[in-house]
Amino acid sequence: MTGFLAGAADYLPILMEGVVLTLVVTLFSVMISTGLGFVWAIMTWSRIPVLVWISRTFITVIRGIPIIVQLFYIYFVMPDIGINLTAVQAGIIGLGIAYSAYQAENFRAGIEAIDRGQIEAAHSIGMTDWLVMRRVIMPQAVRIVLPPFGNTIIMMLKDSSLVSTITVAELTRQGQLIAASTFDNMTVFTLVALIYLALSLPLTFLTRHLERRYSQS
């Protein structure tokens, strides 16, 4: 135990540098995935055949390719066609695009859960599609989407470790580097696991709270 605490004191400052990058990658990936996911969901909801086909094709393709392969493609293949990104940029964009497909399904489910009669009634009094979306659909859909949205953020936080495969020095990568130089695998990866748990627990409790609150209402 004493050895673990001594090792933790030495390793934590370095690991915390990785935590900062992990949070940055997660935050910006969430922003990208949320924006793109909403666009795909709206395209599907639009009932315009071309837009529906594009969104469904994108979602199917992205969900069918492992995230790590998408990261490799963006970071290692895109430079061949003149698109050069830093490892951090590639990691954020890769995670954001990958999870936009899952966010789209969350948003689509929330939108389609709204009673169709409310939408028809709104149209009957002269509301445009945009006004119906803003005043009728979104206020109700947000309540439905919030719990799965929270779960998706937790998954993105954990999957941010995948960007270590393209040399991003986030938490997992820092742990790998420390373990490679000290051979103290047990202490290092125990700390890494505990830090991920500490980051995930607040989101987990918040998600459960939202699920209970909205299931009761």
Steps between C-alpha positions, in 0.01 A plus 500: 500500500784735586661428163171573322459835677860597427455410134168686486666815631759478223266409217189707570640837380582345162170315481310818579651659190339215310171560680488857369545378143243224555245758610583728206461216249174389662352850518566593139398155377169535684444837332571360153297184551203693641494749213542240227265256672226762510551572130473129408188465718332801338586368154337168586194672650462727195345215295683638195619180325846626402575639846365188670718279279812708567452502876414131527792402276741707707372357828519143371853540364638677808345252744637211295865612519696468829591836651869412510497436124333838444772667708774324301336605175473866598851522644700275267303493172365854466851650463531301177232724348643819646303525825749518787373506856676487833441190710273693735297645213468159337394345831233762566360490148512119486316453830256778415406350164484144637268594784284730289341185358399387849387847600286514185316187607444648847360821353291317241343285771421810703341679206295201388370447854300823473131445431443553129168663579676791673710561189196490272312735731791745495508490120125553486529836677762620254829413668795439270710185533774700676251650748350158568848363566591787733176535697337158494754228434825617661366586850356148531776315315772646723345332804498166320852534358683623812553160672640317193699814416666474841582134440655591166724760664622238749581266213686778318704578810613139522549460126721809497769251604495377139671819382813374676541270199578805284753637753272745685652533848174473689456302823544150358800599289669668795443184700657289225805726485549494878456122515748451216766701683439376855360147445264578789198382305279421798529843661475695176198328351323479836531878518381537140196283573417693819528834319265387223259378768520834682424684176213270406318476835360856507362453149358161597320640804368794299369268229324278755347807661366617165364155421313486832372854470364468150364149546292630793375799300 
